[in-house]
Structure formats: structure tokens, C-alpha cells
């Protein structure tokens, strides 16, 4: 086991774990950040999406040893005082049904909108492709991403 220094949601954190421990389990089991969900474990569903230096990544497939000094943001750290515009749009359009995938959806959407603040519908659909929703809320998700883009501009 080794110690790793990370910055999670703006706070310095040191964890001592096996080098191949996935970030997802560091967040959930070691730091009690339960917003990031386990879905498939093979980086295919998007439920475990977090930001790594501002870019959306699948935390289930990233070993802790590759993250020394990284800046990681989870759904809990997206905003401090108020909801992020993406979260506001999700709430306004009543996007979730079961809600299980929504943290990953929101983290993907916020990263995408930081890179493309004026997307068209095709851009949104392409960006959100790969984040699976068993409730099939895809149309509301796309509408919420478009609404969030308007709120952010």
C-alpha cells in the first residue's frame, strides 16, 4: 500500500491504498462521497462520472496510483452555495425518474457545457451518448442540457 495526495472537491486529501484501487471506491468507501454511483465497473455506463481537472471521466476505471496531485470534482463538489445551472435545469424539467444515473449525467453535462457553451441538439446528443439511463429519460436530459446552456450564457 502507498499514500496518495489528491484534491477532491477543493480539499486536500491523503489516502493509503493499493495502487490499483479505482477512484470510484476511494470516493465511496474511503471518503464517504456516495453521489458517484457504481454502475457497470467497466467504464461503459457513465454512472461513476466525475471531473478530473475539469474533464468528465469514468471513476470506476482509473486507478488511484495515476491520480497523485489530481484535482477531482464529484457531484457533491459541483457547487458550494447554490445549484449549478445544470442542476437547476434538471430540477426545473424534472429530469430524473429513479435518479441512479443522474449524478453521472450531470457531471458529463457540466464538463461538456464548459467546453461547448452553445451546443445544438446534435452536439448535446453526441456528448451525452454513453451515459446510460435505464428509465430512458434521454429526451428530458437533452432538453435540460439545452436549458442549462441558456442559463449559463
Beta strands, then each sheet from edge to edge (+ up, - down):
strand 1: 2-8
strand 2: 11-17
strand 3: 49-52
strand 4: 55-58
strand 5: 71-73
sheet 1: 2+ 1- 5- 3+ 4-
end
